[in-house]
Amino acid sequence: MKGKIHSINISTKKGIPKTPIEEAVLQENFGMAGDVHAGEQLKQVSLLSWEAIERQNNCPKIKSDKLKPGDFAENITTVGLDLSQLKIKDRIIINENIILEISQIGKECHAYCSIYKKTGDCIMPREGIFARVITGGQIKLGDELEVITCTK
């Protein structure tokens, strides 16, 4: 399964949407440099597909204020990957040399986040995934992603 990086998103405070940037550094066993959620934990980098955001935008409650990459506080918005098919320990290879390992599927919606209040639903508990950075490096918009499934 292959896809691309649609958006790279970062924030310096928790609880707010992330701001899209052109490129970033993924640091081994830490996360995205400069992002508030980076650290030596299981959830170093968050990913969500653009396709999932687009489905949310089709919700009847969404009128003119469409959801954008980073609104769900994801670090990497993908395109072309069905992230819902990934399992713990699967890997995402970026540009053949950066390795992310899936560490968590979904997350609890914190006391009904702003997205839930806006649409009546939040997709992060179902469709957001989290990964550890096994091998770091520089990423940019359009970089290729390839999923390597864990056989164990």
N, C-alpha and C positions, 0 to 999 in steps of 0.2 A: 504494500500500500504506500503510495507516494502523494505528496502534497507540497505546499509552499508556505512560507511565512507571509501572511497578509498584513500583519501589523505587529509592532514591538511597542510595549506599553510599560510605563514606569511611573512611580509616585514616591514622594518622600514622606507622606503621611498615610496612616491607616484610615480606612473608612471612607475614602473618596475614590472617584473614578481615576484610572491611570491615564496619563497623557501619552499619545503616540510619539515615538521618536524614530529616526531613520536607521540607527544601528545601536548595538549594545555589546557588552562583553559578558559572557556567561563564565563565572568563576567556578572552578572545580570545587565540589563539596560546599558550595556557598550560595550560588544563585546568580541573579542579574545584578551586576555592579550598580550601586546607586539606588537600588529599589528598597523600600522600607521592609518588604517581606523576605529579603535575602537573609541567610544565616545557616548555621550548621544544624539543620533539622530535616525532616522528611519532605516538607513542602517548600522546596527552594524556588521552584519556578511553576507558575500556573499557566495552563493552556485551555483555550476554548476555540471552537471552530466558528468561522464567519457564517457558515451555513446555519448553525444553531442560533446565532444572533439574528440572522435574517428571518428565521421561523418565528422568533419572539417578536420581531417587528411586524409580522403579519397578524398579531393579536389585535382584535377589534378595539381594545382600549388605547392602542398606540395610534395617535392621529398624525400630528406634524413633527413632534419631537422624537425622531427615530433614534434608536439605540445605536451606539457606535463602538468600534473597537476600544477596549479599555474601560467601558462603562461597567463591566462585571469585575473589574480589578484584575483581569487576566494579564499576564506578562506577554504571552505570545498568542496572537490570534492566527489560527491556521486557515488554509483554504485547500479543499481537495482531500482532506483526511476525515474519515469517520471515527472521531475520537471515542465514540461510545463503544466501539469494538475492542478497545485496548484493555489490557489486564495489568495487574500489578506485576512488575519485573519486565514487562515489554520495554523495548527501547526505541527511542526516536533518534535517528542519526541526521545531523544537520551538516550538509556539504561534505559528507563522507568522513568527517574527522571529529565533530563535536557529538558527544553522546549524552542523552538524557535517559534516565531510567524511571519508569512510572512507579510512583511510591504511594499514591492515593487516588481513588476514584471518587469524585464528588466531594462536597463539604456541606456542613450545616449552614443554613441561611441564618445569619445573625439577627434575631429578633425582627424578622421580616425587613430585609434591606430595602433601600430606596427603589430598586428595580421591582421588587415584590409589591411595594406600595403603589408603584406606577402602573403595573400591568396585572397584578393579582397572581403572579407566578415568578419564580426565579429558576433559571436553568442550571445554575452552578451545582446544586446538589445532585443533579442527574448527569450533566454533560461536561462539567468542568473536570479537568484532571490536573494532577500535581506530579512533579518529577524532581529527582535529585540530579545534579550535574555531575556526571561521572568523568567526562573529559570536557574542559572548557574551551573557549575561543570566541572570536568576534562573529557576530551575526548581523545580517542586514535584511531589509525588505526584499522579498522575492527569493530568498535562499531556499534550496530544496530540502525537503524532509522525507525521510524514509523510515517506515516502521519495521522493526525486527521483532517478531513475536517470540516470547519465551516458551520453550517447549516443556518446561517442568511445571 
